[in-house]
Amino acid sequence: MLKTSIARIATALSLFLLTACQQHAIKDAIDAQLLQYPESRVMDIYKDFCQDNLGPGHLIPNPESARQYLLSELNEYREDLDSARYDKPQLRYVAVGDKHNYVRVDLSVVLDGLIDEDTLLDAFVRSANEGRVLSETAWIKKWKRVAAVIKRHFPDIPDAEADLAEIESLIDEGNLIMHHSEAFSKAYNPHYRIVASDIFEKELLKTL
């Protein structure tokens, strides 16, 4: 009986410590995002963690279609820069979430000739098609832990409560892939592709 009680206490303590460590990692990741992108809203934090666990969010069976979309976005980005509506970001690449399974690679690396468009496209397509880190069910459970950290430690993010409620409603409707907030888009003009960390480190980082 004593051994059983000790084992239960040890298990409970291990689970408590694991949960505490997970919450600490989540908080650190949110702190980092708010430092890098002060205009982030809860929707952007959701997107950051979602990309870390679901990757680009969908399979890409037609690389040529993805290539045409990339070329179109590159032209749009170039026009924004030429018209001085936005500056190039200081951060050309940023790891997402708390696990850093994926990296956002800003398209300015293509405009500046650091990486050619086909190389980035290939890395993006392979990253999208390699499969998700978590299942949709597991991701929803993970997001609930992230949301709890936001409620506890980051209640002063503008419209946090309303955004959390909206995200919960969208998830209930089966929508897991969401857009950046209007505040984030206006402040940072995001143009990037998501690349798996192992592909990024082995194939792209050396050129940046």
C-alpha positions as CSV (number, residue, x, y, z in Angstrom):
1,M,0.0,0.0,0.0
2,L,2.8,2.4,0.9
3,K,4.7,1.6,-2.3
4,T,1.5,2.2,-4.3
5,S,0.9,5.6,-2.6
6,I,4.5,6.7,-3.2
7,A,4.2,5.6,-6.9
8,R,1.0,7.7,-7.3
9,I,2.6,10.7,-5.7
10,A,5.6,10.4,-7.9
11,T,3.4,10.1,-11.0
12,A,1.4,13.1,-10.0
13,L,4.5,15.1,-9.3
14,S,6.0,14.2,-12.6
15,L,2.8,15.3,-14.4
16,F,2.8,18.5,-12.5
17,L,6.4,19.3,-13.4
18,L,5.8,18.4,-17.0
19,T,2.8,20.7,-17.2
20,A,4.7,23.5,-15.6
21,C,7.6,23.1,-18.0
22,Q,5.2,23.1,-21.0
23,Q,3.5,26.3,-19.7
24,H,6.9,27.9,-19.2
25,A,7.9,27.1,-22.8
26,I,4.6,28.4,-24.1
27,K,5.0,31.7,-22.2
28,D,8.6,32.1,-23.4
29,A,7.5,31.6,-27.0
30,I,4.7,34.2,-26.6
31,D,7.2,36.6,-24.9
32,A,9.5,36.2,-27.9
33,Q,6.8,36.9,-30.4
34,L,5.6,40.0,-28.6
35,L,9.2,41.2,-28.5
36,Q,9.8,40.6,-32.2
37,Y,6.3,41.7,-33.3
38,P,4.8,44.1,-30.6
39,E,1.7,44.6,-32.7
40,S,0.8,40.9,-32.5
41,R,-2.7,40.0,-31.4
42,V,-4.1,36.7,-30.0
43,M,-4.9,35.7,-33.6
44,D,-1.2,36.0,-34.5
45,I,-0.2,34.0,-31.5
46,Y,-2.7,31.3,-32.5
47,K,-1.2,31.3,-36.1
48,D,2.3,31.1,-34.7
49,F,1.6,28.0,-32.6
50,C,-0.7,26.5,-35.3
51,Q,2.1,26.7,-37.9
52,D,4.5,25.1,-35.4
53,N,2.2,22.1,-35.1
54,L,0.3,21.9,-38.4
55,G,3.0,23.3,-40.7
56,P,1.8,25.2,-43.8
57,G,-1.6,23.7,-43.1
58,H,-2.4,21.8,-46.2
59,L,-0.9,19.4,-48.8
60,I,0.3,20.9,-52.1
61,P,-0.5,18.3,-54.9
62,N,0.2,20.9,-57.6
63,P,3.6,22.6,-57.2
64,E,3.1,24.6,-60.4
65,S,0.0,26.3,-58.9
66,A,2.0,27.0,-55.8
67,R,4.8,28.5,-58.0
68,Q,2.4,30.8,-59.8
69,Y,1.0,32.0,-56.4
70,L,4.6,32.6,-55.2
71,L,5.5,34.6,-58.2
72,S,2.3,36.7,-57.8
73,E,3.1,37.4,-54.2
74,L,6.7,38.3,-55.0
75,N,5.5,40.9,-57.5
76,E,3.1,42.3,-54.9
77,Y,5.9,42.4,-52.3
78,R,8.3,44.1,-54.8
79,E,5.6,46.8,-55.5
80,D,5.1,47.4,-51.8
81,L,8.8,47.9,-51.3
82,D,9.3,50.1,-54.4
83,S,6.5,52.3,-53.4
84,A,8.0,52.6,-49.9
85,R,4.8,51.4,-48.3
86,Y,6.9,49.0,-46.2
87,D,10.5,48.2,-45.4
88,K,12.2,44.9,-45.5
89,P,12.0,43.1,-42.2
90,Q,14.9,43.0,-39.9
91,L,14.2,39.3,-39.3
92,R,14.5,37.4,-42.5
93,Y,13.5,34.1,-40.8
94,V,11.8,33.3,-37.5
95,A,11.2,29.9,-35.9
96,V,7.5,29.5,-34.8
97,G,5.8,28.3,-31.7
98,D,7.5,26.7,-28.7
99,K,8.8,23.6,-30.4
100,H,10.3,25.4,-33.5
101,N,9.2,22.6,-35.9
102,Y,8.9,25.2,-38.7
103,V,10.5,28.4,-39.8
104,R,8.9,31.4,-41.5
105,V,11.2,32.5,-44.3
106,D,10.5,36.0,-45.5
107,L,10.2,36.4,-49.3
108,S,12.7,39.2,-49.2
109,V,15.4,36.6,-49.3
110,V,14.2,35.8,-52.9
111,L,14.0,39.4,-53.9
112,D,17.5,40.0,-52.7
113,G,18.9,36.9,-54.5
114,L,19.9,35.1,-51.3
115,I,17.7,32.1,-52.2
116,D,16.2,31.5,-55.7
117,E,12.4,31.1,-56.0
118,D,12.5,27.5,-57.1
119,T,14.7,26.5,-54.1
120,L,12.3,28.1,-51.6
121,L,9.3,26.7,-53.4
122,D,10.7,23.2,-53.3
123,A,11.5,23.5,-49.6
124,F,8.0,24.8,-48.9
125,V,6.2,22.1,-50.9
126,R,8.2,19.3,-49.3
127,S,7.5,20.8,-45.9
128,A,3.8,21.0,-46.6
129,N,3.6,17.4,-47.9
130,E,5.7,15.7,-45.2
131,G,2.8,15.6,-42.8
132,R,1.7,17.4,-39.6
133,V,3.5,17.2,-36.3
134,L,0.2,16.9,-34.4
135,S,-3.2,15.6,-35.4
136,E,-6.1,18.1,-35.5
137,T,-7.4,16.7,-32.2
138,A,-4.0,17.0,-30.5
139,W,-3.6,20.5,-31.9
140,I,-6.9,21.7,-30.4
141,K,-5.8,20.3,-27.0
142,K,-2.5,22.1,-27.4
143,W,-4.2,25.4,-28.2
144,K,-6.3,25.1,-25.1
145,R,-3.1,25.1,-23.1
146,V,-1.8,28.1,-25.0
147,A,-5.1,29.9,-24.5
148,A,-4.8,29.3,-20.8
149,V,-1.3,30.8,-20.7
150,I,-2.6,33.9,-22.6
151,K,-5.5,34.3,-20.2
152,R,-3.2,34.1,-17.2
153,H,-0.1,36.0,-18.3
154,F,-1.1,38.2,-21.3
155,P,-4.6,39.6,-20.6
156,D,-3.5,43.1,-21.7
157,I,-3.0,42.1,-25.4
158,P,-5.6,44.3,-27.2
159,D,-8.9,42.5,-27.7
160,A,-7.5,39.3,-26.1
161,E,-10.8,38.1,-24.6
162,A,-12.8,38.8,-27.8
163,D,-10.1,37.1,-30.0
164,L,-10.0,34.0,-27.8
165,A,-13.8,33.7,-28.0
166,E,-13.7,34.1,-31.8
167,I,-11.0,31.5,-32.2
168,E,-12.9,29.1,-30.0
169,S,-16.0,29.6,-32.2
170,L,-14.0,29.1,-35.4
171,I,-12.5,25.9,-34.0
172,D,-15.9,24.6,-33.1
173,E,-16.9,25.2,-36.7
174,G,-14.0,23.1,-37.9
175,N,-11.8,26.0,-39.0
176,L,-8.2,25.5,-37.8
177,I,-6.3,27.6,-40.3
178,M,-6.6,31.4,-39.7
179,H,-5.3,34.6,-41.0
180,H,-3.0,37.2,-39.4
181,S,-4.8,40.0,-37.5
182,E,-5.4,43.3,-39.3
183,A,-3.1,45.0,-36.9
184,F,-0.2,42.6,-37.6
185,S,-0.8,42.7,-41.4
186,K,-0.7,46.5,-41.4
187,A,2.4,46.7,-39.2
188,Y,4.5,44.0,-40.8
189,N,3.1,43.3,-44.3
190,P,3.9,39.6,-43.9
191,H,5.1,37.7,-47.0
192,Y,6.7,34.4,-46.2
193,R,6.7,30.7,-46.7
194,I,6.7,28.0,-44.0
195,V,9.6,25.6,-44.1
196,A,10.3,22.6,-41.9
197,S,13.2,23.3,-39.5
198,D,15.3,20.4,-40.6
199,I,15.0,21.4,-44.3
200,F,15.7,25.0,-43.5
201,E,18.8,24.3,-41.5
202,K,20.3,21.8,-43.9
203,E,19.5,23.5,-47.2
204,L,18.6,27.2,-46.7
205,L,20.3,28.6,-43.7
206,K,23.8,28.5,-45.1
207,T,22.9,31.0,-47.8
208,L,21.4,33.6,-45.4
